[in-house]
Amino acid sequence: MGDHAARGCGAAGAVEIAVADPAPEALERGRILFAGECVFRAGAATVEQLPAPDLPEVAFAGRSNVGKSSLLNALAGRKALARTSQAPGRTRQINFFDLGGRLRLVDLPGYGYAKASKHAVRAWTRAIEDYLRGRPNLRRTLLLVDPRTGWKESDEAALLLLDQAAVATRLVLTKTDKMSASALTESAVDVAAQAGCGAAYSL
């Protein structure tokens, strides 16, 4: 989906939602990068435990059980690089994965409902907020949304936080294989509208 540049996406900050094939040369560069070694580098429960900001980072954010770890595994071509679970709240720290010494993929704990204590949820929510607000090498955040359940207040809160932190954000619909093409298109347009993004959308 499209980049979310600023709150007030109706003028200069408008976001176009589109699914398009990337340029062949860009696709090949990405294929080579993600075909390389990707390894777990560190886990951080607090901002003090974050690794040094010496590589550009792309973070995966979204509600609990939306598919962040699964997407990271799929991109890296690994089945169990990032741990996945059917139970919401499996990821309970900020996990960093080194991709060929050129990029870090960052798996954030999910927000919203999780099978964990309120104290644990508050702790990792605070760690996420500290990370997003103060990470100088964070280049982009992928905000994942399940189109079957649509846009939620917790997604709006996350997007507002990213806006305030001036973090470039791309909305990503997950689990699209579980929907018909028509239902997916309808949900994508609805998510775009509620997120304050442009209405353009194509498959």
N, C-alpha and C positions, 0 to 999 in steps of 0.2 A: 504494500500500500504506500501511501505518500508520506513525505516528510512533514512533520508538524513544526512550523517555524515559530509561531507565537500565538498566544491567546488572542482572540479577535480574528480568527481565520475567515475573514470575509473580504478583506482588502488585500494589502500587500502580503499578508501572511497566509493567504489561501493555500490550501493543500489539495493537490490533485490526487485522487485515488485511481490507480491504474495498475493493471497486470500486463507487463510487456516483456518481450524477449530482450535481454541485454545485448550490447554490441558483441560480435564474435570474439574480438580481441580481449574485451573485459571478461567475458565468460571463460576464456582460456587461462587468463591470469588467475582468476578465482579458482579454477579447477586445479591448477598447479599448486597454488597456496594450500588449498584444503586437502590435497593428496599427500601433503607432507606430514611429518610427525606432529601429533597433538597430544600433550601430556598434562595431567593435573599438576599444578604448580603450588597452589596454596589455598587454604581456607581461612576466612576471617570472620569472627563473630563480633568484633568491634572495629572501629576505624583505626585504632592503634595497631591492629594486627594486619592491616593492608600491606601488600608487597610494595616495593618502591615503584613509583610511577614512571618506569623507564621504557615502557612499550605502549603504543596506542591500544586502546581497549574498546570493545563492543560489548555492551551489556544486554542481557535478556531479562525483561521484566514482564510481569503479568500476574493474574490471579492464581491462587493455589490450584495446581492440577490442570493448568491451561495448556501445558505441553512445552515448557521452556527447556527442560533437560532433554526431552525427546528431539526437539528441533536442533539443539546443539549437537547431539549424537549423530543426527542425520547429516548435518553439514560436515562434520568431521569424519563421516564414514565409519563410525564406531558404534557398537551396540550398547556398550556399558561404560563409556567414558564418564558421562555424568549420570548419576544414579536416578532412576525413575521409579515411580510407585503409583499404584491406583489410589492410595490414600493421600488426600491433600496435606501439604505441609512437610513433605519428605525432605526437601532442601531447607536446612536450618542455619546455614551460614553462607557468606558470599564466597563462591568457589571460582578460582582463577585457573584457566587452562591456556597453556602456552602453545601457540600455533607456529611452528617452524622458527621460533625466535624472532618473528616479525609482528605478531599480533597476539593480544590476549582476548579470549572469549570469557565473559564473566556471567556466571549463572547465579542470579539473585533469588533469594527466598520469595515465595509467592505471598501476595497480600490477599486479604479477604479471609474466608473460612479456612481453617486448618485444624487437623487433629493434633493439637498441642495446647499447652497451658497458656493462659492469657499473659503470664509473665514472659514466657518464651517468645510469644508472638510480638509483644511490645519491644522486646530486646532486639529481635532481628529487624523489625520495622524501623527502629531508631538507627540501626547499622546501615540499612538501605538508604535512608534519608541522608545520613552523614556522607555516605559514599557518593550519591548522586549530586549533592550540593558542592562537594569539595574536591572531586577527583579531576585534576588538571589535564590528564591524558585520556579522559573518556571522550571518544570521538562520536559515538552514536549509541542510542538505546533503542532496541527493538521492543516495542510494547505489544505483547501478544494478547489477542482477544479470541475467545471461542465464539464463532458466529452462531452456534446453536442457542447460546444463552444471551448473546448480544452485549451491548454496552451497559456497564453497571456504574453505580456511584463510586465504587472503589477505583474503577478505571479512570473516571473523571478526576478523582483526587490525585492519582498517580500522574496523569497528564499535566495537571496544574503544577505539581511539584517539579516536573521536568521543564515546564515552561519557565518557572521562576528561577530554576538553576541554569537556564539557557542551554539545555542539552538538546542537540539535534535528535529527533525521535522519528522512527518509522513504525507505523501501525502494521501488524501482521496478523492475518486471520489463520488460525490453526484448525486442525481436525476437519478440513474442508472435504475430505473424502467420505465423510459421514453424512453429507447433504447432497441434495440434487442441485444441478446447475442453477435452476431458477430460484430455489430457496437461498442458495449462496449469494447470488447476485442481489436479491432483495435485502438480505442481512448485511451485505457489504455496504450498500447504499445507506442503510439505516445507521450502521456504525459510523460511517463517514459524517453523516449529518449530525449525529449526537456528539461526535468528537469535535465538531466545529470545523470540519474539513470541507474541501470542495466536493461537489457531487459527481464529478466525472469518474466513471468506472467502466472497465471493459474486461472481458475474459479472453 
